[in-house]
Amino acid sequence: MLRPVRASAVLATALLLGVPLTPAHGQWQDAAGARLAQLDGELRVAGLDSAVEVRRDRWGVPHIYARTQHDLFFAQGLVAAQDRLWQIDMWRRIGEGRLSEVLGPEFLERDKFARLLKYRGDMAAEWASYAPDTRAIVTAFVAGLNAYVRAVRDRPPIEYDMLGFRPEPFADDVPLQRMAALSMTGNATSEITRARLVARLGPEKVARLWPPDPFRPLDPAPGLDLSVLTAASLGATGESYGGVKYPRLDGSNNWVVSGALTASGKPLLANDPHRTLALPSLRYVSHLVAPGWNVIGSGEPAMPGVAGGHNDRIAFGFTIVGMDQQDVYVEQVRACPSAPRRRCVRHDNAWRPLRTIVDTIPVKGEAPRIVRLEFTSHGPIVAEDSAAGRAFVIRFVGSEPGTAGYLAQIAINRATNWDSFKAAASRWKLPTENLVYADVDGNIGWVAAGLMPVRQWSGMLPVPGDGRYEWQGFLPFEQLPMSLNPSSGFIATANHNILPPGYDKPLNYEWASAYRFNRLVETLGARKGWTREDFQRLQHDELSLPARQLVPLLLAAAGRQAVGHPAVLALFRTWDFTMGKDAAAPVVFR
């Protein structure tokens, strides 16, 4: 139970027990256990309007019952900090470009990139892009985080002692960071890869080897030498996506079936977003109950609300669409003709001053670094070939208002029918998501949600920044793909090409293979009477459609040519194409 107090902002009861860690002890494990949060009993907390009840189930999931919306999200922030303060703090530092401050100079380039990516636009437009009360909700959530930070500052989670610093208060703009969403929009990297291939092989051959979907010829920009693009043209972008390397993109699945295909006669929705395995998980499950709120599901610990789950009326889930939300620009830069101490960029046949921000990055164990952050009209300069007067810029929809990753979930959490769900989905801009839907009235639906730039070129290759290649606004929400109650009785998405037949808006030319989607279609369409347990089994389905298609061809070719290792051929002849963890054939096939 969380109870309000009228005194200074402290927790009246002792949250943490145990002896302090000293160098003489050296017992990190014992000290870590001594720093665990109090999960039972009563805490007195400044900042609440009235008492809040927090019940944790056998899995540790918090069920939060509050009398006001403010108290609900204050408590969600505090409880998330109890469970994940260190993780939330490190995510904050990644987004703010402050890793070097606690981890050392190895993270300077990542920090600089994070600062380049920070939203620097109109804050009124930013807040207005989400649900109308988002700012009040975020403020309450961050106040809850900070209540816990104040309570444990002198005895924080053991990770702080190990690295020698203390948690600091969070600012209200923490949930507005763009770094998390950037990891879900990687088109800039494929532009560079494709450009390097085109420079060596030509556009026609590259289009055959790496065909766009839907197919269209590649369109190198006249006058741009693609051979100048290298792996270094994106600077620290790759390292800034959250890991030293780009994560392997294994994809996600979701599906929803109508009551005509279920045993209960009501819709069933399954959500299976695949993300990088981590400890702690980047997912955080919570149940939020207050006037106007009764939603349970998984989100991220640093964000109010939940991303996938259900309320009293609807269920919702998501997978990545993969709309092309990035472009790489190659820009000409030099000293400004009229002010040689300043730098200019060539745009629309004129030299225009760069926007420059001088920033200071604290560095653990070393003097702070002064860095220059430079921006053209297209976005931040992420790398430069100074000798050639050439800069590489990423234009990213994250510079637009309302593109904080997942924050639009606050609107979706309170949708009650298809119309209010669509209205909430129209606020979802980044990352692009296949939002699937079911409601208690028997409806099922899908929206491909996201902020999609309108281009007059393909977006598959870098382009000059001289003014010939400019975004022409963004695709209206009403023109995005969506569906309500399809005749098939089910909807499935798996990061595949989701463009409906005849759809003429080029959302993307790069998709995951359709194998997972095809497996869902053949399975969901094969029977009726689906149950939740059936869906759980389908989520663990191990049948490999690539193996089912390719292995018979391999065996036939081996027979015709009298080649192949006998043991391997024997394995393949008896294989049922399931990727069982104890089977040998999947290992050989992969």
C-alpha positions as CSV (number, residue, x, y, z in Angstrom):
1,M,0.0,0.0,0.0
2,L,1.3,3.5,-0.9
3,R,0.0,6.3,1.3
4,P,0.4,10.0,0.9
5,V,2.2,12.2,3.4
6,R,2.1,16.0,3.8
7,A,5.7,16.4,4.8
8,S,8.8,16.6,2.6
9,A,9.1,14.3,-0.4
10,V,10.5,11.2,1.3
11,L,9.4,7.7,1.9
12,A,8.6,7.4,5.6
13,T,9.2,3.7,5.9
14,A,12.5,2.1,5.3
15,L,12.6,0.8,1.8
16,L,15.9,-1.0,2.0
17,L,17.4,-3.2,4.7
18,G,20.9,-4.6,5.2
19,V,24.5,-3.6,6.0
20,P,26.3,-1.1,3.8
21,L,28.9,-2.5,1.4
22,T,32.5,-1.7,2.2
23,P,35.7,-2.7,0.4
24,A,36.4,-5.0,3.3
25,H,33.2,-7.0,2.7
26,G,33.6,-7.4,-1.1
27,Q,30.4,-9.4,-1.0
28,W,28.5,-8.0,-4.0
29,Q,25.9,-10.7,-3.9
30,D,25.0,-10.2,-0.3
31,A,25.0,-6.4,-0.7
32,A,22.7,-6.7,-3.8
33,G,20.2,-8.7,-1.8
34,A,20.3,-6.1,1.0
35,R,19.4,-3.3,-1.5
36,L,16.2,-4.9,-2.8
37,A,13.0,-2.8,-2.6
38,Q,10.4,-3.4,0.0
39,L,7.4,-5.0,-1.8
40,D,5.2,-5.7,1.2
41,G,3.6,-3.5,3.9
42,E,2.9,0.2,3.7
43,L,5.0,3.0,2.3
44,R,4.3,6.7,3.0
45,V,5.0,8.7,-0.1
46,A,4.8,12.5,-0.8
47,G,3.1,13.4,-4.0
48,L,-0.1,11.2,-3.8
49,D,-3.6,12.5,-3.6
50,S,-4.8,9.4,-1.7
51,A,-3.9,5.8,-0.9
52,V,-2.9,3.5,-3.7
53,E,-3.0,-0.3,-3.5
54,V,-0.3,-2.3,-5.2
55,R,-0.7,-6.1,-5.4
56,R,1.9,-8.3,-6.8
57,D,0.9,-11.6,-8.2
58,R,3.0,-14.8,-8.2
59,W,5.0,-13.6,-11.2
60,G,5.8,-10.3,-9.5
61,V,3.5,-8.3,-11.8
62,P,2.2,-5.2,-10.1
63,H,-1.6,-4.6,-10.1
64,I,-2.1,-0.9,-9.2
65,Y,-5.4,0.4,-7.9
66,A,-5.7,4.1,-7.6
67,R,-8.5,6.7,-7.0
68,T,-7.1,9.2,-9.5
69,Q,-5.3,9.1,-12.8
70,H,-2.4,11.1,-11.3
71,D,-2.0,8.6,-8.5
72,L,-2.2,5.7,-10.9
73,F,0.8,6.9,-13.0
74,F,2.7,8.2,-10.0
75,A,2.5,4.7,-8.6
76,Q,3.4,3.1,-11.9
77,G,6.6,5.2,-12.0
78,L,7.5,4.4,-8.4
79,V,6.8,0.6,-8.8
80,A,8.8,0.5,-12.1
81,A,11.7,2.2,-10.3
82,Q,11.5,-0.4,-7.5
83,D,11.9,-3.1,-10.1
84,R,14.0,-1.5,-12.8
85,L,15.7,1.7,-11.6
86,W,19.1,0.8,-12.9
87,Q,17.8,-0.2,-16.3
88,I,15.6,2.9,-16.6
89,D,18.6,5.1,-15.6
90,M,20.9,3.5,-18.2
91,W,18.2,3.9,-20.9
92,R,17.9,7.6,-19.9
93,R,21.7,8.0,-20.2
94,I,21.7,6.3,-23.7
95,G,18.9,8.7,-24.8
96,E,20.5,11.8,-23.3
97,G,24.1,11.0,-24.5
98,R,25.5,10.6,-20.9
99,L,27.1,7.2,-20.9
100,S,30.6,8.5,-21.0
101,E,29.9,10.3,-17.7
102,V,29.7,6.9,-15.9
103,L,31.3,4.4,-18.3
104,G,34.3,6.3,-19.7
105,P,35.5,7.7,-23.0
106,E,34.7,4.6,-25.1
107,F,31.2,5.9,-25.3
108,L,31.9,9.4,-26.5
109,E,30.8,8.8,-30.1
110,R,27.6,7.2,-29.0
111,D,26.9,10.1,-26.7
112,K,27.5,12.6,-29.4
113,F,25.1,10.8,-31.7
114,A,22.4,10.6,-29.1
115,R,22.7,14.4,-28.7
116,L,22.4,14.8,-32.4
117,L,19.2,12.8,-32.4
118,K,17.5,14.7,-29.6
119,Y,14.2,16.3,-30.5
120,R,14.7,20.0,-30.6
121,G,11.4,21.1,-32.1
122,D,8.3,22.8,-30.9
123,M,7.5,21.3,-27.5
124,A,3.8,22.5,-27.6
125,A,3.4,20.6,-30.9
126,E,5.2,17.6,-29.4
127,W,2.9,17.2,-26.4
128,A,-0.2,18.0,-28.5
129,S,0.6,15.1,-30.8
130,Y,-0.2,12.4,-28.2
131,A,-3.3,11.9,-26.1
132,P,-4.5,15.3,-24.7
133,D,-3.6,14.4,-21.1
134,T,-0.2,12.8,-22.0
135,R,1.8,15.6,-20.4
136,A,0.0,15.3,-17.1
137,I,0.4,11.5,-17.2
138,V,4.1,11.7,-18.0
139,T,4.6,14.3,-15.2
140,A,3.0,12.0,-12.7
141,F,4.9,9.0,-13.9
142,V,8.3,10.8,-13.7
143,A,7.3,12.1,-10.2
144,G,6.9,8.5,-9.1
145,L,10.3,7.6,-10.5
146,N,11.8,10.5,-8.6
147,A,10.1,9.7,-5.4
148,Y,11.9,6.3,-5.4
149,V,15.2,8.0,-6.5
150,R,15.0,10.3,-3.5
151,A,14.3,7.4,-1.2
152,V,17.2,5.2,-2.2
153,R,19.8,7.8,-3.3
154,D,22.1,7.0,-0.4
155,R,21.5,3.2,-0.7
156,P,20.7,2.6,-4.3
157,P,20.7,-0.7,-6.2
158,I,24.1,-2.3,-6.1
159,E,25.0,-1.5,-9.7
160,Y,25.5,2.1,-8.7
161,D,28.0,1.2,-6.0
162,M,29.9,-1.0,-8.5
163,L,30.3,1.9,-10.9
164,G,30.7,4.6,-8.3
165,F,27.8,7.0,-8.9
166,R,24.3,7.8,-7.6
167,P,20.9,8.0,-9.3
168,E,19.8,11.4,-10.2
169,P,16.3,12.9,-10.6
170,F,14.6,12.3,-14.0
171,A,13.3,15.1,-16.1
172,D,9.8,15.1,-17.6
173,D,11.2,14.6,-21.1
174,V,12.7,11.2,-20.4
175,P,9.8,9.4,-22.2
176,L,10.2,11.7,-25.2
177,Q,13.6,10.3,-26.2
178,R,14.0,9.0,-29.8
179,M,16.8,6.5,-29.4
180,A,14.6,3.4,-28.6
181,A,12.5,4.0,-31.7
182,L,15.6,4.5,-33.8
183,S,16.5,0.9,-33.4
184,M,13.3,-0.1,-35.1
185,T,14.0,2.1,-38.2
186,G,17.2,1.0,-39.9
187,N,16.7,2.0,-43.5
188,A,19.8,4.3,-43.5
189,T,22.1,1.3,-43.1
190,S,20.6,-0.5,-46.1
191,E,20.8,2.6,-48.2
192,I,24.6,2.7,-47.6
193,T,24.9,-1.0,-48.3
194,R,22.9,-0.8,-51.5
195,A,24.9,2.3,-52.6
196,R,28.2,0.5,-52.2
197,L,26.9,-2.4,-54.2
198,V,25.5,-0.2,-57.0
199,A,28.9,1.6,-57.2
200,R,30.5,-1.7,-58.0
201,L,27.9,-3.7,-59.8
202,G,25.5,-1.2,-61.3
203,P,21.8,-0.6,-60.5
204,E,20.3,-3.3,-62.8
205,K,22.4,-6.1,-61.4
206,V,21.9,-5.0,-57.8
207,A,18.1,-4.9,-58.3
208,R,18.2,-8.5,-59.6
209,L,20.4,-9.7,-56.7
210,W,18.5,-7.7,-54.0
211,P,15.1,-7.1,-55.6
212,P,12.9,-4.3,-54.2
213,D,9.5,-5.5,-53.0
214,P,7.3,-4.4,-54.8
215,F,9.8,-4.4,-57.7
216,R,10.9,-1.1,-59.2
217,P,14.2,-0.2,-60.8
218,L,16.8,1.5,-58.6
219,D,17.1,5.2,-59.2
220,P,20.6,6.6,-58.5
221,A,20.6,10.3,-58.2
222,P,22.1,12.1,-61.3
223,G,25.4,13.6,-60.4
224,L,26.0,11.7,-57.1
225,D,29.0,9.5,-57.0
226,L,27.9,6.5,-54.9
227,S,31.5,5.3,-54.5
228,V,32.0,8.0,-51.9
229,L,29.7,6.1,-49.5
230,T,31.5,3.8,-47.1
231,A,30.8,1.9,-43.9
232,A,32.0,5.1,-42.1
233,S,29.4,7.3,-43.7
234,L,26.9,6.8,-40.9
235,G,29.5,7.6,-38.2
236,A,28.5,6.2,-34.8
237,T,25.0,5.4,-35.9
238,G,25.4,1.7,-35.8
239,E,26.9,1.7,-32.3
240,S,24.1,4.0,-31.1
241,Y,21.3,1.6,-31.7
242,G,21.7,0.1,-28.3
243,G,24.4,-2.4,-28.8
244,V,27.9,-2.6,-30.2
245,K,26.4,-4.4,-33.2
246,Y,23.1,-4.2,-34.9
247,P,20.7,-6.8,-33.3
248,R,19.8,-9.7,-35.4
249,L,16.3,-9.0,-36.8
250,D,14.3,-12.1,-36.1
251,G,10.9,-10.4,-36.5
252,S,7.6,-10.6,-34.7
253,N,4.2,-12.2,-35.2
254,N,0.7,-11.3,-34.3
255,W,-2.7,-12.6,-35.3
256,V,-6.4,-12.2,-34.4
257,V,-9.3,-14.5,-35.3
258,S,-13.0,-13.7,-35.2
259,G,-15.5,-15.5,-33.1
260,A,-16.6,-17.6,-36.1
261,L,-13.3,-19.5,-35.8
262,T,-13.0,-19.8,-32.0
263,A,-14.4,-22.3,-29.6
264,S,-15.9,-19.5,-27.4
265,G,-17.5,-17.6,-30.3
266,K,-15.5,-14.5,-29.2
267,P,-12.4,-13.1,-31.0
268,L,-8.9,-14.2,-29.8
269,L,-5.8,-12.1,-30.3
270,A,-2.2,-13.3,-30.0
271,N,0.8,-10.9,-29.8
272,D,4.3,-12.2,-30.1
273,P,6.8,-9.3,-30.5
274,H,10.3,-10.6,-30.8
275,R,12.9,-8.3,-29.3
276,T,16.5,-8.8,-28.2
277,L,16.8,-11.2,-25.2
278,A,18.2,-9.2,-22.3
279,L,18.4,-9.4,-18.5
280,P,16.4,-7.6,-17.3
281,S,13.9,-7.8,-20.1
282,L,13.1,-4.7,-22.0
283,R,9.4,-5.6,-21.4
284,Y,7.6,-4.8,-18.2
285,V,4.1,-6.1,-17.4
286,S,1.7,-4.1,-15.3
287,H,-2.0,-3.7,-14.5
288,L,-3.4,-0.2,-14.2
289,V,-6.8,0.5,-12.5
290,A,-8.3,3.9,-11.8
291,P,-11.4,5.9,-12.9
292,G,-11.2,5.6,-16.7
293,W,-8.5,3.0,-16.6
294,N,-8.4,-0.8,-16.5
295,V,-5.7,-2.0,-18.7
296,I,-3.1,-4.8,-18.4
297,G,-0.2,-5.7,-20.7
298,S,3.4,-5.3,-21.4
299,G,5.3,-2.1,-22.2
300,E,8.7,-0.7,-21.3
301,P,9.7,0.2,-17.7
302,A,10.5,3.8,-18.6
303,M,7.2,4.5,-20.2
304,P,3.7,5.1,-18.8
305,G,0.9,2.8,-19.9
306,V,1.3,-0.5,-21.8
307,A,2.1,-1.2,-25.4
308,G,0.3,-4.6,-25.9
309,G,-2.5,-6.0,-23.8
310,H,-6.2,-5.4,-23.2
311,N,-8.7,-3.2,-21.3
312,D,-12.4,-3.9,-20.5
313,R,-13.4,-3.5,-24.1
314,I,-10.6,-4.2,-26.5
315,A,-7.4,-6.1,-27.0
316,F,-4.4,-4.8,-29.0
317,G,-1.0,-6.0,-30.1
318,F,1.8,-5.0,-32.4
319,T,4.6,-6.0,-34.8
320,I,6.9,-3.8,-36.8
321,V,5.7,-2.7,-40.2
322,G,9.1,-1.2,-41.3
323,M,8.0,1.9,-43.2
324,D,10.9,3.8,-44.7
325,Q,11.3,6.6,-42.2
326,Q,15.0,7.5,-42.9
327,D,17.0,9.0,-45.7
328,V,20.7,9.5,-46.1
329,Y,21.7,12.9,-47.7
330,V,25.2,13.7,-49.1
331,E,25.7,17.4,-48.6
332,Q,28.3,19.9,-49.7
333,V,29.8,21.9,-46.8
334,R,32.4,24.6,-46.6
335,A,33.3,27.9,-44.9
336,C,30.5,30.4,-45.5
337,P,31.6,32.8,-48.3
338,S,30.5,35.9,-46.3
339,A,31.5,34.7,-42.9
340,P,34.6,32.3,-43.1
341,R,34.5,31.4,-39.4
342,R,31.1,29.8,-39.9
343,R,30.2,26.7,-41.9
344,C,27.6,26.6,-44.6
345,V,25.8,23.9,-46.6
346,R,24.8,24.1,-50.3
347,H,21.1,24.1,-50.7
348,D,18.8,25.5,-53.5
349,N,21.8,27.0,-55.3
350,A,22.9,29.0,-52.2
351,W,25.2,28.6,-49.3
352,R,23.2,28.5,-46.0
353,P,24.7,28.5,-42.5
354,L,24.6,25.3,-40.6
355,R,22.8,25.2,-37.3
356,T,25.5,24.6,-34.7
357,I,25.2,23.7,-31.0
358,V,28.3,23.6,-28.8
359,D,27.8,21.0,-26.1
360,T,29.9,19.5,-23.2
361,I,30.1,15.8,-22.5
362,P,31.3,14.8,-19.1
363,V,33.7,11.8,-19.2
364,K,34.5,9.5,-16.3
365,G,38.1,9.9,-15.2
366,E,38.9,12.5,-17.8
367,A,38.3,16.1,-18.7
368,P,34.9,16.9,-20.2
369,R,34.8,17.0,-24.0
370,I,33.5,20.0,-26.0
371,V,31.6,18.8,-29.1
372,R,30.1,20.7,-32.0
373,L,26.7,19.3,-33.1
374,E,25.9,20.5,-36.6
375,F,22.6,20.3,-38.5
376,T,21.5,21.0,-42.1
377,S,17.8,21.5,-43.0
378,H,17.6,17.7,-43.4
379,G,19.0,16.7,-40.0
380,P,22.2,16.0,-38.1
381,I,25.6,15.6,-39.7
382,V,26.6,12.1,-38.5
383,A,29.9,11.8,-40.5
384,E,32.1,14.0,-42.7
385,D,34.8,13.8,-45.4
386,S,36.4,17.2,-44.6
387,A,39.0,17.0,-47.3
388,A,36.2,16.6,-50.0
389,G,33.9,19.1,-48.3
390,R,31.3,16.4,-48.0
391,A,28.9,15.7,-45.1
392,F,26.6,12.8,-44.5
393,V,23.2,13.6,-42.9
394,I,20.4,11.4,-41.7
395,R,16.9,12.6,-42.1
396,F,14.7,10.7,-39.6
397,V,11.0,11.2,-38.8
398,G,12.1,11.3,-35.1
399,S,12.8,15.0,-35.6
400,E,9.0,15.5,-36.1
401,P,6.6,16.3,-33.2
402,G,4.9,13.3,-31.7
403,T,7.5,10.6,-32.6
404,A,8.6,9.5,-29.2
405,G,8.5,5.7,-29.4
406,Y,5.4,4.0,-28.0
407,L,4.1,7.1,-26.2
408,A,0.9,7.0,-28.2
409,Q,0.0,3.8,-26.4
410,I,-1.6,6.1,-23.7
411,A,-4.4,6.8,-26.2
412,I,-4.7,3.2,-27.3
413,N,-5.0,2.0,-23.8
414,R,-8.3,3.8,-23.4
415,A,-9.9,3.0,-26.7
416,T,-13.3,1.3,-26.4
417,N,-14.3,0.5,-30.0
418,W,-12.9,0.4,-33.6
419,D,-13.4,4.1,-34.2
420,S,-11.7,5.2,-31.0
421,F,-8.9,2.7,-31.6
422,K,-8.3,4.2,-35.1
423,A,-8.3,7.7,-33.6
424,A,-5.7,6.6,-31.1
425,A,-3.7,4.8,-33.8
426,S,-3.6,8.0,-35.8
427,R,-1.4,9.4,-33.0
428,W,1.1,6.5,-33.4
429,K,4.0,7.7,-35.5
430,L,7.1,5.8,-34.4
431,P,8.1,3.1,-34.7
432,T,5.7,1.9,-37.4
433,E,3.5,-0.9,-36.2
434,N,1.0,-3.4,-37.4
435,L,-1.6,-2.7,-34.7
436,V,-4.1,-5.6,-34.4
437,Y,-7.4,-5.3,-32.7
438,A,-10.3,-7.3,-31.2
439,D,-13.3,-6.1,-29.1
440,V,-16.0,-7.6,-26.9
441,D,-18.6,-7.0,-29.7
442,G,-16.9,-9.5,-31.9
443,N,-14.9,-7.2,-34.3
444,I,-11.3,-7.7,-35.4
445,G,-9.1,-5.2,-37.2
446,W,-5.7,-4.1,-38.2
447,V,-4.0,-0.7,-38.8
448,A,-0.5,-0.2,-40.3
449,A,0.3,2.9,-38.1
450,G,3.2,5.3,-38.5
451,L,4.4,8.6,-39.9
452,M,5.3,7.9,-43.5
453,P,7.3,10.5,-45.6
454,V,6.0,11.2,-49.1
455,R,8.9,11.1,-51.6
456,Q,9.2,11.6,-55.3
457,W,12.0,9.0,-55.4
458,S,12.3,5.4,-54.1
459,G,14.3,6.1,-50.9
460,M,16.5,3.1,-51.5
461,L,19.7,5.0,-52.1
462,P,21.4,8.1,-50.7
463,V,20.6,11.3,-52.4
464,P,22.2,14.8,-52.7
465,G,21.1,17.4,-50.2
466,D,21.0,20.2,-52.8
467,G,17.2,20.7,-52.7
468,R,16.2,18.2,-55.5
469,Y,15.2,15.5,-53.0
470,E,12.8,16.8,-50.4
471,W,10.0,15.2,-48.5
472,Q,6.6,16.3,-49.6
473,G,4.9,16.1,-46.2
474,F,3.6,12.8,-44.8
475,L,1.0,10.3,-45.9
476,P,-2.4,11.0,-44.3
477,F,-3.4,8.4,-41.7
478,E,-6.6,7.6,-43.7
479,Q,-4.4,6.4,-46.6
480,L,-2.5,3.8,-44.6
481,P,-3.5,0.2,-45.0
482,M,-6.1,-1.0,-42.5
483,S,-8.8,-3.7,-42.4
484,L,-12.0,-4.4,-40.3
485,N,-13.6,-7.8,-40.1
486,P,-12.1,-9.4,-43.2
487,S,-14.0,-12.2,-44.9
488,S,-11.3,-14.7,-44.0
489,G,-12.1,-14.4,-40.4
490,F,-8.5,-13.7,-39.3
491,I,-5.7,-11.2,-39.6
492,A,-2.0,-12.1,-39.3
493,T,1.2,-10.0,-39.6
494,A,4.8,-11.1,-39.4
495,N,6.9,-8.1,-40.7
496,H,6.1,-9.3,-44.2
497,N,5.0,-7.2,-47.1
498,I,1.6,-6.0,-45.8
499,L,0.6,-3.9,-48.9
500,P,-2.9,-4.9,-50.0
501,P,-3.5,-5.8,-53.6
502,G,-3.6,-2.6,-55.7
503,Y,-2.2,-0.4,-52.9
504,D,-0.1,2.3,-54.6
505,K,1.7,4.0,-51.7
506,P,5.4,3.0,-51.5
507,L,5.7,2.4,-47.7
508,N,8.8,0.3,-48.1
509,Y,10.7,-1.9,-50.5
510,E,12.3,-4.1,-47.8
511,W,10.4,-6.7,-45.8
512,A,11.0,-9.8,-43.8
513,S,10.4,-13.0,-45.8
514,A,6.8,-14.2,-45.8
515,Y,7.5,-17.7,-44.4
516,R,6.1,-16.9,-40.9
517,F,3.1,-15.2,-42.3
518,N,2.4,-18.0,-44.8
519,R,2.6,-20.5,-42.0
520,L,0.1,-18.5,-40.0
521,V,-2.2,-18.3,-43.0
522,E,-2.2,-22.0,-43.8
523,T,-2.7,-22.9,-40.1
524,L,-5.4,-20.3,-39.1
525,G,-7.4,-21.0,-42.3
526,A,-7.3,-24.8,-41.9
527,R,-9.8,-25.2,-39.0
528,K,-12.2,-23.7,-36.5
529,G,-12.6,-23.9,-32.8
530,W,-9.5,-22.1,-31.8
531,T,-8.7,-21.8,-28.1
532,R,-6.1,-19.9,-26.1
533,E,-4.1,-23.1,-25.6
534,D,-4.1,-23.6,-29.4
535,F,-2.6,-20.2,-29.8
536,Q,0.1,-20.9,-27.3
537,R,1.0,-24.0,-29.2
538,L,1.0,-22.1,-32.5
539,Q,3.4,-19.5,-31.0
540,H,5.8,-22.4,-30.3
541,D,5.3,-23.9,-33.8
542,E,8.6,-25.3,-35.1
543,L,7.8,-26.2,-38.7
544,S,10.2,-24.6,-41.2
545,L,8.6,-23.6,-44.4
546,P,12.0,-22.9,-46.0
547,A,13.0,-26.5,-45.2
548,R,9.8,-27.9,-46.5
549,Q,10.3,-26.1,-49.8
550,L,14.1,-26.6,-50.2
551,V,14.9,-30.0,-48.8
552,P,12.9,-32.0,-51.4
553,L,14.7,-30.0,-54.1
554,L,18.1,-30.7,-52.5
555,L,17.3,-34.4,-52.3
556,A,16.1,-34.5,-55.9
557,A,19.2,-32.7,-57.1
558,A,21.4,-35.0,-55.0
559,G,19.7,-38.0,-56.6
560,R,20.2,-36.8,-60.2
561,Q,23.8,-35.9,-59.7
562,A,24.8,-38.7,-57.3
563,V,26.3,-36.4,-54.8
564,G,25.8,-35.6,-51.1
565,H,27.0,-37.2,-47.9
566,P,24.9,-40.4,-47.2
567,A,24.4,-39.5,-43.5
568,V,23.1,-36.0,-44.4
569,L,20.8,-37.4,-47.1
570,A,19.4,-40.0,-44.7
571,L,18.7,-37.3,-42.1
572,F,16.9,-35.2,-44.7
573,R,14.8,-38.1,-46.0
574,T,13.3,-38.8,-42.6
575,W,13.0,-35.2,-41.4
576,D,9.5,-33.8,-40.8
577,F,10.9,-30.2,-41.2
578,T,10.4,-29.2,-37.6
579,M,13.3,-27.3,-36.0
580,G,13.4,-29.4,-32.8
581,K,16.1,-28.4,-30.4
582,D,17.4,-32.0,-30.1
583,A,17.2,-32.9,-33.8
584,A,20.3,-33.0,-36.0
585,A,18.7,-32.2,-39.4
586,P,17.9,-28.6,-38.4
587,V,21.6,-28.0,-37.6
588,V,22.7,-29.4,-40.9
589,F,20.0,-27.4,-42.8
590,R,20.9,-24.1,-41.2
